[in-house]
Amino acid sequence: MAEIGTGNSEEALDIVQEAMFGFVQKYSNRPDEEWRPLFFRILQNKIRDWHRRAKVKKGLGLFWPFKGNEPESSIQELQDTKEKDVLDVMESADSIRAMHTAIHTLPLRQQQTFLLRAWEEFSVKETAKIMGVSEGSVKTHFSRAVSTLRESLKDYE
């Protein structure tokens, strides 16, 4: 979720680590059933903070140029082709890249809602609590995200 939110695996790892430290410092004494939603709430806040800082850095770049880290190839992108047909692997890799790109182009709220609902399998109520928005807002963001993703990925069906 953090990697899609930032587009950079190293930044994402830093964000997740910060979220973990924040969680342990403030909420480790809470009951186990509260941990997962609390952690994702902290993670969402860290991703939003990262976007705010990135905007400031981008604005400063006009006056003080800096070089950001280019995303490197991740180990997940490397495929084992020994037992698979090369064409199947290429199609699979293309569709995974397309999905990643499509999710990355969603607005942040839709992106977060989609990832929490579809990938992390949180309920509407849990997602609303994690994101600090109403359940109706979660439903709206999720519906828009799914609609946009369907349109973006219709060639991969």
C-alpha positions in Angstrom: 0.0 0.0 0.0 2.8 2.4 0.9 4.7 1.5 -2.3 1.8 2.2 -4.5 1.1 5.4 -2.5 4.6 6.7 -3.0 5.8 5.0 -6.2 9.1 4.3 -4.4 9.9 1.1 -2.6 12.6 2.6 -0.3 10.3 5.5 0.7 7.5 2.9 1.3 9.7 0.8 3.6 10.6 4.0 5.6 6.9 4.9 5.9 5.9 1.4 7.1 8.8 1.4 9.6 7.7 4.8 10.9 4.1 3.5 11.2 5.3 0.4 13.1 7.3 2.5 15.5 4.4 4.9 16.1 2.0 2.0 16.6 4.3 0.3 19.2 5.0 3.5 21.1 1.3 4.5 21.4 -0.9 1.5 21.0 0.9 -1.7 22.0 -1.1 -1.9 25.2 -4.4 -2.0 23.3 -6.3 -5.2 22.9 -5.1 -7.4 20.0 -8.3 -7.0 18.0 -7.7 -3.2 17.7 -4.2 -3.5 16.4 -4.8 -4.1 12.7 -7.2 -1.1 12.2 -5.0 1.2 14.3 -1.9 0.2 12.4 -3.5 1.0 9.1 -4.8 4.3 10.4 -1.3 5.3 11.3 0.0 4.0 7.9 -2.6 6.1 6.1 -1.5 9.2 8.1 2.2 8.5 7.3 1.4 8.2 3.6 -0.5 11.5 3.6 2.4 13.2 5.5 4.8 11.9 2.9 2.6 13.4 0.1 2.6 16.8 2.0 6.4 16.7 2.3 6.8 15.7 -1.3 4.7 18.8 -2.4 6.9 21.0 -0.3 10.1 19.4 -1.7 8.7 19.8 -5.3 8.0 23.5 -4.6 11.5 24.0 -3.2 12.9 22.3 -6.3 12.1 25.4 -8.2 14.5 27.3 -6.0 16.8 24.5 -4.8 17.1 21.5 -7.1 17.5 18.1 -5.4 17.8 14.6 -6.8 15.2 12.1 -5.7 15.7 8.4 -5.7 14.6 6.6 -8.8 12.6 3.5 -8.1 14.6 0.4 -8.5 13.4 -2.9 -9.8 11.9 -4.9 -7.1 12.4 -8.7 -6.6 8.6 -9.1 -7.2 9.2 -8.0 -10.8 11.6 -10.9 -11.4 9.7 -13.9 -12.8 10.7 -17.6 -12.7 10.2 -18.6 -16.4 11.5 -22.2 -16.1 8.1 -23.8 -15.8 5.9 -21.3 -17.6 5.4 -20.4 -21.2 7.2 -17.2 -22.0 4.1 -15.6 -23.5 2.1 -16.4 -20.4 4.7 -14.8 -18.3 4.9 -11.7 -20.4 1.1 -11.3 -20.4 1.0 -11.8 -16.6 3.8 -9.3 -16.0 2.1 -6.8 -18.4 -1.2 -7.1 -16.5 0.5 -6.8 -13.1 2.3 -3.7 -14.3 -0.9 -2.3 -15.8 -2.8 -2.9 -12.5 0.0 -1.2 -10.5 0.1 1.7 -12.9 -3.7 2.0 -12.8 -3.9 2.0 -9.0 -1.0 4.5 -8.9 -2.9 6.9 -11.1 -6.0 7.0 -8.8 -6.4 10.0 -6.5 -4.9 9.2 -3.0 -8.3 8.7 -1.2 -9.6 6.3 -3.9 -6.2 4.5 -3.9 -6.2 4.0 -0.1 -9.9 3.0 0.0 -9.4 0.5 -2.8 -6.3 -1.1 -1.1 -8.0 -1.3 2.3 -11.2 -2.7 1.0 -10.0 -5.0 -1.9 -6.5 -6.0 -0.8 -6.6 -5.8 3.0 -10.3 -6.9 3.1 -11.4 -4.4 5.7 -15.2 -3.8 5.9 -16.7 -0.4 5.0 -17.0 0.4 8.7 -13.4 -0.5 9.5 -12.1 1.3 6.4 -14.1 4.5 7.5 -12.5 4.3 10.9 -9.0 3.8 9.6 -9.3 6.7 7.1 -11.2 9.0 9.5 -14.1 9.5 7.0 -17.8 8.5 6.8 -18.9 5.1 5.6 -20.7 6.9 2.7 -17.4 8.4 1.7 -15.7 5.0 1.7 -18.4 3.6 -0.5 -18.1 6.6 -2.9 -14.3 6.4 -3.1 -14.3 2.7 -3.6 -17.0 2.8 -6.3 -15.1 5.5 -8.2 -11.8 3.6 -7.8 -13.4 0.3 -9.1 -15.0 2.2 -12.0 -11.8 3.9 -13.0 -9.8 0.7 -12.7 -12.3 -1.3 -14.8 -12.0 1.4 -17.5 -8.2 1.5 -17.3 -7.8 -2.3 -17.4 -10.6 -3.2 -19.9 -8.0 -4.3 -22.4 -6.6 -6.9 -20.0 -9.9 -8.8 -19.4 
